[in-house]
């Protein structure tokens, strides 16, 4: 997403935990697209992470008219096998930090005399219960519902809110989550650039929600006709059972 926005001529601020990789990306964006880039090393899974990021942006005098809440992670294991500290950090990152950053940046965006956008990254997991991704999928359901509700509240303002719901995407997420993908899951994987472009274009069109990929969109549509128990079984059939820790 940062590369696409920089390619469109946007100045960007990027944040993640690993400062070395952030700096590498920032230098590449400056070199390739000749735009202003700032990076802020910050762990949004810590309780004060969102406030520290916001304070840094305010001190720098930056004006934010596009906010992208993309940070998140999942753990593909039985709920009882995941230590509480990791569960808590996941909820903090996937839900609390996203809501806090939206709440902190929104007033200034509403005061701007131009269109502004908030893009929240959800997941197709938001459309069904996903065993072994119980907490992760539930967090993404929260993101989707929160985004659509806020979009309704802000419909008559200059600020739009969009949730993008990707399926499997070729990023480091799979390695972090501990998934072992089967043939069907592998076949539906999408390139990260394509997913990012779908989300950003939907954001500019002020769409409230978009699912990336035609097969993912069809599957999410059909989910509304399935009993919830059958939807949960279907998720396990696609993703497989994780190895016990």
Biotite code that builds the C-alpha atoms (Angstrom):
import biotite.structure as struc

atoms = struc.array([
    struc.Atom([0.000, 0.000, 0.000], chain_id="A", res_id=1, res_name="UNK", atom_name="CA", element="C"),
    struc.Atom([2.843, 2.410, 0.800], chain_id="A", res_id=2, res_name="UNK", atom_name="CA", element="C"),
    struc.Atom([4.421, 1.708, -2.608], chain_id="A", res_id=3, res_name="UNK", atom_name="CA", element="C"),
    struc.Atom([1.159, 2.303, -4.453], chain_id="A", res_id=4, res_name="UNK", atom_name="CA", element="C"),
    struc.Atom([0.427, 5.548, -2.602], chain_id="A", res_id=5, res_name="UNK", atom_name="CA", element="C"),
    struc.Atom([3.973, 6.793, -3.164], chain_id="A", res_id=6, res_name="UNK", atom_name="CA", element="C"),
    struc.Atom([3.578, 5.927, -6.849], chain_id="A", res_id=7, res_name="UNK", atom_name="CA", element="C"),
    struc.Atom([0.490, 8.145, -6.881], chain_id="A", res_id=8, res_name="UNK", atom_name="CA", element="C"),
    struc.Atom([2.590, 11.005, -5.500], chain_id="A", res_id=9, res_name="UNK", atom_name="CA", element="C"),
    struc.Atom([1.449, 10.822, -1.867], chain_id="A", res_id=10, res_name="UNK", atom_name="CA", element="C"),
    struc.Atom([3.775, 11.673, 1.001], chain_id="A", res_id=11, res_name="UNK", atom_name="CA", element="C"),
    struc.Atom([3.641, 8.758, 3.420], chain_id="A", res_id=12, res_name="UNK", atom_name="CA", element="C"),
    struc.Atom([4.396, 7.901, 7.024], chain_id="A", res_id=13, res_name="UNK", atom_name="CA", element="C"),
    struc.Atom([5.005, 4.216, 7.668], chain_id="A", res_id=14, res_name="UNK", atom_name="CA", element="C"),
    struc.Atom([5.249, 2.360, 10.930], chain_id="A", res_id=15, res_name="UNK", atom_name="CA", element="C"),
    struc.Atom([6.208, -1.132, 12.077], chain_id="A", res_id=16, res_name="UNK", atom_name="CA", element="C"),
    struc.Atom([8.287, -2.761, 14.791], chain_id="A", res_id=17, res_name="UNK", atom_name="CA", element="C"),
    struc.Atom([11.501, -3.306, 12.841], chain_id="A", res_id=18, res_name="UNK", atom_name="CA", element="C"),
    struc.Atom([13.266, -0.007, 12.241], chain_id="A", res_id=19, res_name="UNK", atom_name="CA", element="C"),
    struc.Atom([15.857, -1.454, 9.865], chain_id="A", res_id=20, res_name="UNK", atom_name="CA", element="C"),
    struc.Atom([13.236, -2.689, 7.425], chain_id="A", res_id=21, res_name="UNK", atom_name="CA", element="C"),
    struc.Atom([11.254, 0.531, 7.770], chain_id="A", res_id=22, res_name="UNK", atom_name="CA", element="C"),
    struc.Atom([14.292, 2.615, 6.888], chain_id="A", res_id=23, res_name="UNK", atom_name="CA", element="C"),
    struc.Atom([15.059, 0.363, 3.930], chain_id="A", res_id=24, res_name="UNK", atom_name="CA", element="C"),
    struc.Atom([11.519, 0.782, 2.593], chain_id="A", res_id=25, res_name="UNK", atom_name="CA", element="C"),
    struc.Atom([11.519, 4.537, 3.204], chain_id="A", res_id=26, res_name="UNK", atom_name="CA", element="C"),
    struc.Atom([14.760, 5.020, 1.286], chain_id="A", res_id=27, res_name="UNK", atom_name="CA", element="C"),
    struc.Atom([13.437, 2.898, -1.592], chain_id="A", res_id=28, res_name="UNK", atom_name="CA", element="C"),
    struc.Atom([10.216, 4.941, -1.776], chain_id="A", res_id=29, res_name="UNK", atom_name="CA", element="C"),
    struc.Atom([12.140, 8.206, -1.813], chain_id="A", res_id=30, res_name="UNK", atom_name="CA", element="C"),
    struc.Atom([14.469, 6.921, -4.505], chain_id="A", res_id=31, res_name="UNK", atom_name="CA", element="C"),
    struc.Atom([11.820, 5.381, -6.740], chain_id="A", res_id=32, res_name="UNK", atom_name="CA", element="C"),
    struc.Atom([9.009, 7.915, -6.406], chain_id="A", res_id=33, res_name="UNK", atom_name="CA", element="C"),
    struc.Atom([10.636, 11.154, -5.159], chain_id="A", res_id=34, res_name="UNK", atom_name="CA", element="C"),
    struc.Atom([8.118, 11.667, -2.353], chain_id="A", res_id=35, res_name="UNK", atom_name="CA", element="C"),
    struc.Atom([8.470, 12.632, 1.300], chain_id="A", res_id=36, res_name="UNK", atom_name="CA", element="C"),
    struc.Atom([8.609, 9.571, 3.545], chain_id="A", res_id=37, res_name="UNK", atom_name="CA", element="C"),
    struc.Atom([8.793, 9.339, 7.333], chain_id="A", res_id=38, res_name="UNK", atom_name="CA", element="C"),
    struc.Atom([9.121, 6.145, 9.323], chain_id="A", res_id=39, res_name="UNK", atom_name="CA", element="C"),
    struc.Atom([8.250, 5.597, 12.953], chain_id="A", res_id=40, res_name="UNK", atom_name="CA", element="C"),
    struc.Atom([9.398, 2.423, 14.677], chain_id="A", res_id=41, res_name="UNK", atom_name="CA", element="C"),
    struc.Atom([6.481, 1.476, 16.905], chain_id="A", res_id=42, res_name="UNK", atom_name="CA", element="C"),
    struc.Atom([4.896, -1.687, 18.282], chain_id="A", res_id=43, res_name="UNK", atom_name="CA", element="C"),
    struc.Atom([1.139, -1.194, 18.107], chain_id="A", res_id=44, res_name="UNK", atom_name="CA", element="C"),
    struc.Atom([0.552, -4.391, 20.069], chain_id="A", res_id=45, res_name="UNK", atom_name="CA", element="C"),
    struc.Atom([1.760, -2.506, 23.164], chain_id="A", res_id=46, res_name="UNK", atom_name="CA", element="C"),
    struc.Atom([-0.866, -0.581, 25.120], chain_id="A", res_id=47, res_name="UNK", atom_name="CA", element="C"),
    struc.Atom([0.695, 2.826, 24.533], chain_id="A", res_id=48, res_name="UNK", atom_name="CA", element="C"),
    struc.Atom([1.796, 2.085, 20.953], chain_id="A", res_id=49, res_name="UNK", atom_name="CA", element="C"),
    struc.Atom([-1.064, 3.908, 19.222], chain_id="A", res_id=50, res_name="UNK", atom_name="CA", element="C"),
    struc.Atom([-0.755, 7.002, 21.401], chain_id="A", res_id=51, res_name="UNK", atom_name="CA", element="C"),
    struc.Atom([3.009, 7.147, 20.869], chain_id="A", res_id=52, res_name="UNK", atom_name="CA", element="C"),
    struc.Atom([2.547, 6.946, 17.093], chain_id="A", res_id=53, res_name="UNK", atom_name="CA", element="C"),
    struc.Atom([-0.127, 9.656, 17.151], chain_id="A", res_id=54, res_name="UNK", atom_name="CA", element="C"),
    struc.Atom([2.006, 11.946, 19.314], chain_id="A", res_id=55, res_name="UNK", atom_name="CA", element="C"),
    struc.Atom([4.964, 11.510, 16.952], chain_id="A", res_id=56, res_name="UNK", atom_name="CA", element="C"),
    struc.Atom([2.854, 12.481, 13.945], chain_id="A", res_id=57, res_name="UNK", atom_name="CA", element="C"),
    struc.Atom([1.451, 15.540, 15.751], chain_id="A", res_id=58, res_name="UNK", atom_name="CA", element="C"),
    struc.Atom([4.916, 16.681, 16.843], chain_id="A", res_id=59, res_name="UNK", atom_name="CA", element="C"),
    struc.Atom([6.107, 16.415, 13.248], chain_id="A", res_id=60, res_name="UNK", atom_name="CA", element="C"),
    struc.Atom([3.255, 18.691, 12.144], chain_id="A", res_id=61, res_name="UNK", atom_name="CA", element="C"),
    struc.Atom([1.949, 16.172, 9.646], chain_id="A", res_id=62, res_name="UNK", atom_name="CA", element="C"),
    struc.Atom([-1.530, 16.466, 8.154], chain_id="A", res_id=63, res_name="UNK", atom_name="CA", element="C"),
    struc.Atom([-3.085, 13.036, 7.692], chain_id="A", res_id=64, res_name="UNK", atom_name="CA", element="C"),
    struc.Atom([-5.819, 12.746, 5.073], chain_id="A", res_id=65, res_name="UNK", atom_name="CA", element="C"),
    struc.Atom([-5.484, 8.983, 4.471], chain_id="A", res_id=66, res_name="UNK", atom_name="CA", element="C"),
    struc.Atom([-5.276, 6.643, 7.463], chain_id="A", res_id=67, res_name="UNK", atom_name="CA", element="C"),
    struc.Atom([-4.588, 2.980, 6.739], chain_id="A", res_id=68, res_name="UNK", atom_name="CA", element="C"),
    struc.Atom([-4.938, 0.557, 9.638], chain_id="A", res_id=69, res_name="UNK", atom_name="CA", element="C"),
    struc.Atom([-3.135, -2.470, 8.243], chain_id="A", res_id=70, res_name="UNK", atom_name="CA", element="C"),
    struc.Atom([-1.175, -3.901, 11.184], chain_id="A", res_id=71, res_name="UNK", atom_name="CA", element="C"),
    struc.Atom([-2.360, -7.247, 12.489], chain_id="A", res_id=72, res_name="UNK", atom_name="CA", element="C"),
    struc.Atom([-1.461, -10.867, 13.069], chain_id="A", res_id=73, res_name="UNK", atom_name="CA", element="C"),
    struc.Atom([-3.124, -14.215, 13.714], chain_id="A", res_id=74, res_name="UNK", atom_name="CA", element="C"),
    struc.Atom([-2.250, -17.495, 15.394], chain_id="A", res_id=75, res_name="UNK", atom_name="CA", element="C"),
    struc.Atom([-3.597, -20.707, 13.840], chain_id="A", res_id=76, res_name="UNK", atom_name="CA", element="C"),
    struc.Atom([-3.866, -22.991, 16.831], chain_id="A", res_id=77, res_name="UNK", atom_name="CA", element="C"),
    struc.Atom([-6.469, -24.236, 19.261], chain_id="A", res_id=78, res_name="UNK", atom_name="CA", element="C"),
    struc.Atom([-7.575, -21.371, 21.496], chain_id="A", res_id=79, res_name="UNK", atom_name="CA", element="C"),
    struc.Atom([-6.572, -23.240, 24.655], chain_id="A", res_id=80, res_name="UNK", atom_name="CA", element="C"),
    struc.Atom([-3.066, -23.860, 23.286], chain_id="A", res_id=81, res_name="UNK", atom_name="CA", element="C"),
    struc.Atom([-2.252, -20.176, 22.769], chain_id="A", res_id=82, res_name="UNK", atom_name="CA", element="C"),
    struc.Atom([-0.693, -18.411, 25.741], chain_id="A", res_id=83, res_name="UNK", atom_name="CA", element="C"),
    struc.Atom([-2.742, -15.486, 27.022], chain_id="A", res_id=84, res_name="UNK", atom_name="CA", element="C"),
    struc.Atom([-0.026, -12.896, 26.431], chain_id="A", res_id=85, res_name="UNK", atom_name="CA", element="C"),
    struc.Atom([-0.069, -13.577, 22.672], chain_id="A", res_id=86, res_name="UNK", atom_name="CA", element="C"),
    struc.Atom([-3.878, -13.531, 22.609], chain_id="A", res_id=87, res_name="UNK", atom_name="CA", element="C"),
    struc.Atom([-3.929, -10.200, 24.431], chain_id="A", res_id=88, res_name="UNK", atom_name="CA", element="C"),
    struc.Atom([-1.341, -8.664, 22.084], chain_id="A", res_id=89, res_name="UNK", atom_name="CA", element="C"),
    struc.Atom([-3.346, -9.827, 19.076], chain_id="A", res_id=90, res_name="UNK", atom_name="CA", element="C"),
    struc.Atom([-6.554, -8.205, 20.351], chain_id="A", res_id=91, res_name="UNK", atom_name="CA", element="C"),
    struc.Atom([-4.610, -5.049, 21.220], chain_id="A", res_id=92, res_name="UNK", atom_name="CA", element="C"),
    struc.Atom([-3.148, -4.860, 17.709], chain_id="A", res_id=93, res_name="UNK", atom_name="CA", element="C"),
    struc.Atom([-6.069, -6.041, 15.600], chain_id="A", res_id=94, res_name="UNK", atom_name="CA", element="C"),
    struc.Atom([-8.805, -4.140, 17.447], chain_id="A", res_id=95, res_name="UNK", atom_name="CA", element="C"),
    struc.Atom([-7.749, -1.664, 20.117], chain_id="A", res_id=96, res_name="UNK", atom_name="CA", element="C"),
    struc.Atom([-4.907, 0.044, 18.245], chain_id="A", res_id=97, res_name="UNK", atom_name="CA", element="C"),
    struc.Atom([-7.043, 0.321, 15.100], chain_id="A", res_id=98, res_name="UNK", atom_name="CA", element="C"),
    struc.Atom([-9.940, 1.909, 16.973], chain_id="A", res_id=99, res_name="UNK", atom_name="CA", element="C"),
    struc.Atom([-7.667, 4.212, 18.976], chain_id="A", res_id=100, res_name="UNK", atom_name="CA", element="C"),
    struc.Atom([-5.798, 5.490, 15.909], chain_id="A", res_id=101, res_name="UNK", atom_name="CA", element="C"),
    struc.Atom([-9.103, 6.089, 14.130], chain_id="A", res_id=102, res_name="UNK", atom_name="CA", element="C"),
    struc.Atom([-10.464, 7.965, 17.138], chain_id="A", res_id=103, res_name="UNK", atom_name="CA", element="C"),
    struc.Atom([-7.325, 10.097, 17.518], chain_id="A", res_id=104, res_name="UNK", atom_name="CA", element="C"),
    struc.Atom([-6.880, 11.069, 13.860], chain_id="A", res_id=105, res_name="UNK", atom_name="CA", element="C"),
    struc.Atom([-10.544, 11.491, 12.902], chain_id="A", res_id=106, res_name="UNK", atom_name="CA", element="C"),
    struc.Atom([-11.243, 14.961, 14.408], chain_id="A", res_id=107, res_name="UNK", atom_name="CA", element="C"),
    struc.Atom([-8.422, 16.596, 12.448], chain_id="A", res_id=108, res_name="UNK", atom_name="CA", element="C"),
    struc.Atom([-9.520, 14.826, 9.260], chain_id="A", res_id=109, res_name="UNK", atom_name="CA", element="C"),
    struc.Atom([-13.071, 16.098, 9.693], chain_id="A", res_id=110, res_name="UNK", atom_name="CA", element="C"),
    struc.Atom([-11.711, 19.639, 10.014], chain_id="A", res_id=111, res_name="UNK", atom_name="CA", element="C"),
    struc.Atom([-9.916, 19.504, 6.657], chain_id="A", res_id=112, res_name="UNK", atom_name="CA", element="C"),
    struc.Atom([-11.479, 21.158, 3.621], chain_id="A", res_id=113, res_name="UNK", atom_name="CA", element="C"),
    struc.Atom([-10.932, 18.151, 1.361], chain_id="A", res_id=114, res_name="UNK", atom_name="CA", element="C"),
    struc.Atom([-11.826, 14.503, 1.052], chain_id="A", res_id=115, res_name="UNK", atom_name="CA", element="C"),
    struc.Atom([-10.182, 12.176, 3.545], chain_id="A", res_id=116, res_name="UNK", atom_name="CA", element="C"),
    struc.Atom([-10.190, 8.411, 3.823], chain_id="A", res_id=117, res_name="UNK", atom_name="CA", element="C"),
    struc.Atom([-9.809, 5.672, 6.439], chain_id="A", res_id=118, res_name="UNK", atom_name="CA", element="C"),
    struc.Atom([-8.990, 2.166, 5.203], chain_id="A", res_id=119, res_name="UNK", atom_name="CA", element="C"),
    struc.Atom([-9.197, -0.698, 7.699], chain_id="A", res_id=120, res_name="UNK", atom_name="CA", element="C"),
    struc.Atom([-7.876, -4.136, 6.780], chain_id="A", res_id=121, res_name="UNK", atom_name="CA", element="C"),
    struc.Atom([-10.284, -6.880, 7.800], chain_id="A", res_id=122, res_name="UNK", atom_name="CA", element="C"),
    struc.Atom([-10.410, -10.411, 6.340], chain_id="A", res_id=123, res_name="UNK", atom_name="CA", element="C"),
    struc.Atom([-12.775, -12.877, 4.701], chain_id="A", res_id=124, res_name="UNK", atom_name="CA", element="C"),
    struc.Atom([-12.587, -14.501, 8.141], chain_id="A", res_id=125, res_name="UNK", atom_name="CA", element="C"),
    struc.Atom([-14.972, -11.727, 9.207], chain_id="A", res_id=126, res_name="UNK", atom_name="CA", element="C"),
    struc.Atom([-17.785, -13.540, 7.382], chain_id="A", res_id=127, res_name="UNK", atom_name="CA", element="C"),
    struc.Atom([-17.753, -16.794, 9.350], chain_id="A", res_id=128, res_name="UNK", atom_name="CA", element="C"),
    struc.Atom([-16.560, -18.474, 12.541], chain_id="A", res_id=129, res_name="UNK", atom_name="CA", element="C"),
    struc.Atom([-13.091, -19.926, 11.934], chain_id="A", res_id=130, res_name="UNK", atom_name="CA", element="C"),
    struc.Atom([-12.007, -22.656, 14.373], chain_id="A", res_id=131, res_name="UNK", atom_name="CA", element="C"),
    struc.Atom([-8.306, -22.453, 15.311], chain_id="A", res_id=132, res_name="UNK", atom_name="CA", element="C"),
    struc.Atom([-8.438, -18.810, 14.190], chain_id="A", res_id=133, res_name="UNK", atom_name="CA", element="C"),
    struc.Atom([-11.174, -18.147, 16.763], chain_id="A", res_id=134, res_name="UNK", atom_name="CA", element="C"),
    struc.Atom([-9.795, -14.925, 18.197], chain_id="A", res_id=135, res_name="UNK", atom_name="CA", element="C"),
    struc.Atom([-8.260, -13.662, 14.946], chain_id="A", res_id=136, res_name="UNK", atom_name="CA", element="C"),
    struc.Atom([-11.384, -14.135, 12.815], chain_id="A", res_id=137, res_name="UNK", atom_name="CA", element="C"),
    struc.Atom([-13.540, -12.580, 15.550], chain_id="A", res_id=138, res_name="UNK", atom_name="CA", element="C"),
    struc.Atom([-11.224, -9.560, 15.639], chain_id="A", res_id=139, res_name="UNK", atom_name="CA", element="C"),
    struc.Atom([-11.639, -9.118, 11.885], chain_id="A", res_id=140, res_name="UNK", atom_name="CA", element="C"),
    struc.Atom([-15.407, -9.372, 12.209], chain_id="A", res_id=141, res_name="UNK", atom_name="CA", element="C"),
    struc.Atom([-15.150, -6.504, 14.695], chain_id="A", res_id=142, res_name="UNK", atom_name="CA", element="C"),
    struc.Atom([-13.084, -4.479, 12.207], chain_id="A", res_id=143, res_name="UNK", atom_name="CA", element="C"),
    struc.Atom([-15.608, -4.975, 9.437], chain_id="A", res_id=144, res_name="UNK", atom_name="CA", element="C"),
    struc.Atom([-18.648, -4.116, 11.579], chain_id="A", res_id=145, res_name="UNK", atom_name="CA", element="C"),
    struc.Atom([-16.896, -1.139, 13.172], chain_id="A", res_id=146, res_name="UNK", atom_name="CA", element="C"),
    struc.Atom([-15.861, 0.211, 9.771], chain_id="A", res_id=147, res_name="UNK", atom_name="CA", element="C"),
    struc.Atom([-19.306, -0.106, 8.210], chain_id="A", res_id=148, res_name="UNK", atom_name="CA", element="C"),
    struc.Atom([-21.004, 1.491, 11.222], chain_id="A", res_id=149, res_name="UNK", atom_name="CA", element="C"),
    struc.Atom([-18.557, 4.397, 11.257], chain_id="A", res_id=150, res_name="UNK", atom_name="CA", element="C"),
    struc.Atom([-18.956, 4.823, 7.500], chain_id="A", res_id=151, res_name="UNK", atom_name="CA", element="C"),
    struc.Atom([-22.680, 5.279, 8.055], chain_id="A", res_id=152, res_name="UNK", atom_name="CA", element="C"),
    struc.Atom([-22.076, 7.879, 10.775], chain_id="A", res_id=153, res_name="UNK", atom_name="CA", element="C"),
    struc.Atom([-19.712, 9.811, 8.501], chain_id="A", res_id=154, res_name="UNK", atom_name="CA", element="C"),
    struc.Atom([-21.705, 9.459, 5.273], chain_id="A", res_id=155, res_name="UNK", atom_name="CA", element="C"),
    struc.Atom([-22.467, 13.181, 5.058], chain_id="A", res_id=156, res_name="UNK", atom_name="CA", element="C"),
    struc.Atom([-18.925, 14.310, 5.885], chain_id="A", res_id=157, res_name="UNK", atom_name="CA", element="C"),
    struc.Atom([-15.670, 14.613, 3.999], chain_id="A", res_id=158, res_name="UNK", atom_name="CA", element="C"),
    struc.Atom([-14.310, 11.398, 5.564], chain_id="A", res_id=159, res_name="UNK", atom_name="CA", element="C"),
    struc.Atom([-15.027, 7.963, 4.119], chain_id="A", res_id=160, res_name="UNK", atom_name="CA", element="C"),
    struc.Atom([-14.398, 4.634, 5.876], chain_id="A", res_id=161, res_name="UNK", atom_name="CA", element="C"),
    struc.Atom([-13.697, 1.420, 3.987], chain_id="A", res_id=162, res_name="UNK", atom_name="CA", element="C"),
    struc.Atom([-12.943, -2.099, 5.185], chain_id="A", res_id=163, res_name="UNK", atom_name="CA", element="C"),
    struc.Atom([-11.075, -4.395, 2.821], chain_id="A", res_id=164, res_name="UNK", atom_name="CA", element="C"),
    struc.Atom([-11.468, -8.147, 3.359], chain_id="A", res_id=165, res_name="UNK", atom_name="CA", element="C"),
    struc.Atom([-8.638, -10.139, 1.767], chain_id="A", res_id=166, res_name="UNK", atom_name="CA", element="C"),
    struc.Atom([-8.416, -13.894, 1.601], chain_id="A", res_id=167, res_name="UNK", atom_name="CA", element="C"),
    struc.Atom([-5.076, -15.647, 1.572], chain_id="A", res_id=168, res_name="UNK", atom_name="CA", element="C"),
    struc.Atom([-2.360, -13.170, 0.583], chain_id="A", res_id=169, res_name="UNK", atom_name="CA", element="C"),
    struc.Atom([1.324, -13.804, -0.098], chain_id="A", res_id=170, res_name="UNK", atom_name="CA", element="C"),
    struc.Atom([2.889, -12.005, 2.866], chain_id="A", res_id=171, res_name="UNK", atom_name="CA", element="C"),
    struc.Atom([4.698, -13.007, 6.055], chain_id="A", res_id=172, res_name="UNK", atom_name="CA", element="C"),
    struc.Atom([1.308, -13.517, 7.748], chain_id="A", res_id=173, res_name="UNK", atom_name="CA", element="C"),
    struc.Atom([1.285, -17.242, 6.931], chain_id="A", res_id=174, res_name="UNK", atom_name="CA", element="C"),
    struc.Atom([4.661, -17.824, 8.588], chain_id="A", res_id=175, res_name="UNK", atom_name="CA", element="C"),
    struc.Atom([3.719, -15.872, 11.712], chain_id="A", res_id=176, res_name="UNK", atom_name="CA", element="C"),
    struc.Atom([0.336, -17.576, 12.078], chain_id="A", res_id=177, res_name="UNK", atom_name="CA", element="C"),
    struc.Atom([1.788, -21.079, 11.818], chain_id="A", res_id=178, res_name="UNK", atom_name="CA", element="C"),
    struc.Atom([-0.570, -22.219, 9.053], chain_id="A", res_id=179, res_name="UNK", atom_name="CA", element="C"),
    struc.Atom([0.176, -25.211, 6.843], chain_id="A", res_id=180, res_name="UNK", atom_name="CA", element="C"),
    struc.Atom([-1.806, -24.460, 3.703], chain_id="A", res_id=181, res_name="UNK", atom_name="CA", element="C"),
    struc.Atom([-3.597, -27.191, 1.782], chain_id="A", res_id=182, res_name="UNK", atom_name="CA", element="C"),
    struc.Atom([-4.077, -27.302, -1.988], chain_id="A", res_id=183, res_name="UNK", atom_name="CA", element="C"),
    struc.Atom([-7.334, -25.312, -2.024], chain_id="A", res_id=184, res_name="UNK", atom_name="CA", element="C"),
    struc.Atom([-5.982, -22.577, 0.224], chain_id="A", res_id=185, res_name="UNK", atom_name="CA", element="C"),
    struc.Atom([-2.785, -22.339, -1.825], chain_id="A", res_id=186, res_name="UNK", atom_name="CA", element="C"),
    struc.Atom([-4.736, -22.107, -5.065], chain_id="A", res_id=187, res_name="UNK", atom_name="CA", element="C"),
    struc.Atom([-6.703, -19.091, -3.822], chain_id="A", res_id=188, res_name="UNK", atom_name="CA", element="C"),
    struc.Atom([-3.684, -17.079, -2.646], chain_id="A", res_id=189, res_name="UNK", atom_name="CA", element="C"),
    struc.Atom([-3.406, -13.567, -4.087], chain_id="A", res_id=190, res_name="UNK", atom_name="CA", element="C"),
    struc.Atom([-0.466, -11.253, -4.692], chain_id="A", res_id=191, res_name="UNK", atom_name="CA", element="C"),
    struc.Atom([-0.083, -8.527, -2.050], chain_id="A", res_id=192, res_name="UNK", atom_name="CA", element="C"),
    struc.Atom([0.110, -5.735, -4.660], chain_id="A", res_id=193, res_name="UNK", atom_name="CA", element="C"),
    struc.Atom([-3.180, -6.804, -6.213], chain_id="A", res_id=194, res_name="UNK", atom_name="CA", element="C"),
    struc.Atom([-4.903, -6.968, -2.822], chain_id="A", res_id=195, res_name="UNK", atom_name="CA", element="C"),
    struc.Atom([-3.564, -3.533, -1.857], chain_id="A", res_id=196, res_name="UNK", atom_name="CA", element="C"),
    struc.Atom([-4.717, -2.013, -5.151], chain_id="A", res_id=197, res_name="UNK", atom_name="CA", element="C"),
    struc.Atom([-8.247, -3.399, -4.759], chain_id="A", res_id=198, res_name="UNK", atom_name="CA", element="C"),
    struc.Atom([-8.465, -1.943, -1.262], chain_id="A", res_id=199, res_name="UNK", atom_name="CA", element="C"),
    struc.Atom([-7.100, 1.476, -2.198], chain_id="A", res_id=200, res_name="UNK", atom_name="CA", element="C"),
    struc.Atom([-9.345, 1.836, -5.246], chain_id="A", res_id=201, res_name="UNK", atom_name="CA", element="C"),
    struc.Atom([-12.387, 0.907, -3.148], chain_id="A", res_id=202, res_name="UNK", atom_name="CA", element="C"),
    struc.Atom([-11.286, 3.487, -0.574], chain_id="A", res_id=203, res_name="UNK", atom_name="CA", element="C"),
    struc.Atom([-11.135, 6.250, -3.189], chain_id="A", res_id=204, res_name="UNK", atom_name="CA", element="C"),
    struc.Atom([-14.615, 5.260, -4.406], chain_id="A", res_id=205, res_name="UNK", atom_name="CA", element="C"),
    struc.Atom([-15.832, 5.613, -0.805], chain_id="A", res_id=206, res_name="UNK", atom_name="CA", element="C"),
    struc.Atom([-17.056, 2.023, -0.721], chain_id="A", res_id=207, res_name="UNK", atom_name="CA", element="C"),
    struc.Atom([-17.863, 0.729, 2.741], chain_id="A", res_id=208, res_name="UNK", atom_name="CA", element="C"),
    struc.Atom([-16.613, -2.819, 2.253], chain_id="A", res_id=209, res_name="UNK", atom_name="CA", element="C"),
    struc.Atom([-14.830, -4.818, -0.428], chain_id="A", res_id=210, res_name="UNK", atom_name="CA", element="C"),
    struc.Atom([-13.746, -8.456, -0.655], chain_id="A", res_id=211, res_name="UNK", atom_name="CA", element="C"),
    struc.Atom([-10.634, -9.062, -2.748], chain_id="A", res_id=212, res_name="UNK", atom_name="CA", element="C"),
    struc.Atom([-10.832, -11.684, -5.493], chain_id="A", res_id=213, res_name="UNK", atom_name="CA", element="C"),
    struc.Atom([-13.896, -12.976, -7.318], chain_id="A", res_id=214, res_name="UNK", atom_name="CA", element="C"),
    struc.Atom([-13.788, -16.438, -5.724], chain_id="A", res_id=215, res_name="UNK", atom_name="CA", element="C"),
    struc.Atom([-13.478, -14.902, -2.255], chain_id="A", res_id=216, res_name="UNK", atom_name="CA", element="C"),
    struc.Atom([-16.396, -12.586, -2.997], chain_id="A", res_id=217, res_name="UNK", atom_name="CA", element="C"),
    struc.Atom([-18.581, -15.482, -4.150], chain_id="A", res_id=218, res_name="UNK", atom_name="CA", element="C"),
    struc.Atom([-17.668, -17.529, -1.085], chain_id="A", res_id=219, res_name="UNK", atom_name="CA", element="C"),
    struc.Atom([-18.472, -14.667, 1.298], chain_id="A", res_id=220, res_name="UNK", atom_name="CA", element="C"),
    struc.Atom([-21.817, -14.121, -0.442], chain_id="A", res_id=221, res_name="UNK", atom_name="CA", element="C"),
    struc.Atom([-22.723, -17.799, -0.115], chain_id="A", res_id=222, res_name="UNK", atom_name="CA", element="C"),
    struc.Atom([-21.789, -17.819, 3.583], chain_id="A", res_id=223, res_name="UNK", atom_name="CA", element="C"),
    struc.Atom([-25.000, -15.978, 4.446], chain_id="A", res_id=224, res_name="UNK", atom_name="CA", element="C"),
    struc.Atom([-27.019, -19.020, 3.320], chain_id="A", res_id=225, res_name="UNK", atom_name="CA", element="C"),
    struc.Atom([-25.053, -21.600, 5.314], chain_id="A", res_id=226, res_name="UNK", atom_name="CA", element="C"),
    struc.Atom([-25.829, -22.610, 8.911], chain_id="A", res_id=227, res_name="UNK", atom_name="CA", element="C"),
    struc.Atom([-23.119, -21.214, 11.178], chain_id="A", res_id=228, res_name="UNK", atom_name="CA", element="C"),
    struc.Atom([-22.042, -24.692, 12.246], chain_id="A", res_id=229, res_name="UNK", atom_name="CA", element="C"),
    struc.Atom([-21.583, -25.725, 8.617], chain_id="A", res_id=230, res_name="UNK", atom_name="CA", element="C"),
    struc.Atom([-19.569, -22.550, 7.941], chain_id="A", res_id=231, res_name="UNK", atom_name="CA", element="C"),
    struc.Atom([-17.221, -23.431, 10.788], chain_id="A", res_id=232, res_name="UNK", atom_name="CA", element="C"),
    struc.Atom([-16.758, -26.974, 9.453], chain_id="A", res_id=233, res_name="UNK", atom_name="CA", element="C"),
    struc.Atom([-16.095, -25.576, 5.998], chain_id="A", res_id=234, res_name="UNK", atom_name="CA", element="C"),
    struc.Atom([-13.355, -23.299, 7.312], chain_id="A", res_id=235, res_name="UNK", atom_name="CA", element="C"),
    struc.Atom([-11.555, -26.277, 8.861], chain_id="A", res_id=236, res_name="UNK", atom_name="CA", element="C"),
    struc.Atom([-11.954, -28.255, 5.639], chain_id="A", res_id=237, res_name="UNK", atom_name="CA", element="C"),
    struc.Atom([-10.167, -25.506, 3.704], chain_id="A", res_id=238, res_name="UNK", atom_name="CA", element="C"),
    struc.Atom([-7.525, -24.533, 6.253], chain_id="A", res_id=239, res_name="UNK", atom_name="CA", element="C"),
    struc.Atom([-6.952, -27.929, 7.891], chain_id="A", res_id=240, res_name="UNK", atom_name="CA", element="C"),
    struc.Atom([-6.320, -28.681, 11.540], chain_id="A", res_id=241, res_name="UNK", atom_name="CA", element="C"),
    struc.Atom([-3.170, -27.218, 13.097], chain_id="A", res_id=242, res_name="UNK", atom_name="CA", element="C"),
    struc.Atom([-0.549, -29.286, 14.813], chain_id="A", res_id=243, res_name="UNK", atom_name="CA", element="C"),
    struc.Atom([-0.879, -29.221, 18.576], chain_id="A", res_id=244, res_name="UNK", atom_name="CA", element="C"),
    struc.Atom([1.820, -27.258, 20.387], chain_id="A", res_id=245, res_name="UNK", atom_name="CA", element="C"),
])
